[in-house]
Amino acid sequence: MSANQPILLTPDGKLELERELQTLKTVRLPEMMRRIQDLNEAGDVSDDSDFEDTKEELIQLESRIREIENTLADAEIVSNAAPGGVVGFGSTVTLVDGGGVSETWVIVGPQEANARQGKISNVSPVGKALLGKQVGEKIQVEAPGGTLEFEVTDIR
């Protein structure tokens, strides 16, 4: 993310990151430290692939902890950046595609985006196209397979 763009989080997104950070620091990090200590006590670790794998896992864990801490320190918490009836950051939007299939998405920042959880980034093509729209308005989004069209049917 560029230094000029703020990190936007919904209140739920902030809470999820805080929970993940707590788990990483109080459960996962102590587990990793115990595993490393146990492997050290077991003997020569100079050629031990388990020890190397565990060290790599610890590096990734510490990196994720720093990433979450930095995100939380720099984040701007936004409940809904648009007035009622208009799609904005934090809005829950129901769309219907050209085939009549309905999808519901929550507009979030890139750090929270997760398609499986129904969260779409405000900087994704669909997310960008939705910002500022009202019920009944249509959006068109260019996709690798062609142009997709959606109609906004509900905003919460």
N, C-alpha and C positions, 0 to 999 in steps of 0.2 A: 504494500500500500504506500502511496506517495506521502511525503511529509506534509503536503498541502491538504490532503483529504483526511477529515477526522474519521476515527473508527466509531461507527455507529452500532449500538447494541440496543436490543429491546430489554425491558426489565427482566423478562424470562431468560433471555440470552445471557445477561450478566449473572443471574442466579445459577444457571447451568455451568458457566465457566468457574464461578466461585466454588461450586460443589466438586467439579472435576479437580480443581487445584487442591482443595482440601484432601480429597482421596489420594491424589498423587503424592502429596507431602506427608500424609499421616499413615498411609497404608503401603503404597507401592514403593516409595523411596526407602523406608525402613526394611521392607522385604528384600529389595535389591542389595542393600548394604549387608544384610545378614547372609545372603547368598555369596557375596564376594568374600566376606569374612570366613564363611564355612569352606569355600574353595581354597582360600589362602592357608587355612589351618590343615587342610587335607594333604598338603605337600607342595611339590614343585609345580608351579603354574606357568612356567616359561613356555611350554609347548602345549598347554591345555586349551583345547578349542572351547570347552564349556566356559572357562574363565574369560576368554576373549569375547565370546558371545554375550556373556553377562556384562562385561565392561561396555560393550557396544550398546546394549539395552539401557544401561545406566546413563550413558551419554545422551541417548534419545529421550529418556525420561527427564533428565535435567534440562534439556533443550525445550521440551514441551512445557515444563514448569516456568521457565523464563519467558516463553512465548505468551503464556496465559497471563503472567504477572504484568508484562509490558502492555498487553491488550487491555487489561483492566485499568492500568494506570493511565492510559491514553484515551480510554473510551468515553464517548458522550452517550448517555442513556436517553433514549427517545421512546416515549410511549406510542405516539402517533403524530407524525410530523404534518399531517394534513387535516383540515377541518372535516367534520362529519359529512359523509356522502361523497368524499373525494378520496381516491386511493393515495395513500402516503406510506411512509416508513412505519412499519408496525401494523398496517391494515391487514385484515383477513379478507381475501378477495375470492369470489367464486366466478369462474369463467366457463363458458360453453364454447366448444370448438365447432367447426363447420359440420362435423358428423353428429352433433348433439351430445357429445360426451362432456360431462361436467367435471371440473377439477377445482379444488379449493387450495389456495396458497396463502401463506403469511409472508409479507414483504419484510425482509430482514437484511442486515449487512452481510458481506461476504464471509465474515468469521462465523456466522450462525447458519448460513445456507446449508440445507440438507434436504434433498428431494424426497428421500424416504420418510422424512418427518413432515413433509408438506411446507417446507420453508424455502423460499426463492430469494436470491440476492437482488437488491435494488439496483445493482450495476449489470445484471444479466440482461440479455436482449428482451426477454419477456418482462422482467422486473422494471427495466427502464421505460418500456412502452406503456406499462400500466400506471406509472406515477402520474397523478393529476387527472386520471379518468374518472368518470361517474357511471352509475348503473345505466345500461342501455348503450353505452359507447362501445365501439369496436376497435380492436388493435390488429395490426398486421406485423408479423415478425418474420424476417428472413431466416430460414433454417437450411441446413445442407440438402434436405430433400425438397426444398421449395418454400414458398410463402405459406405461413400458418396464419389463420385468422381466428380470433377469439372475440366473444362478446362478454362484457362485464355484466353479471346478473345479480351480484350481491356484494356489498362492502360492509364490513364490521370493524 
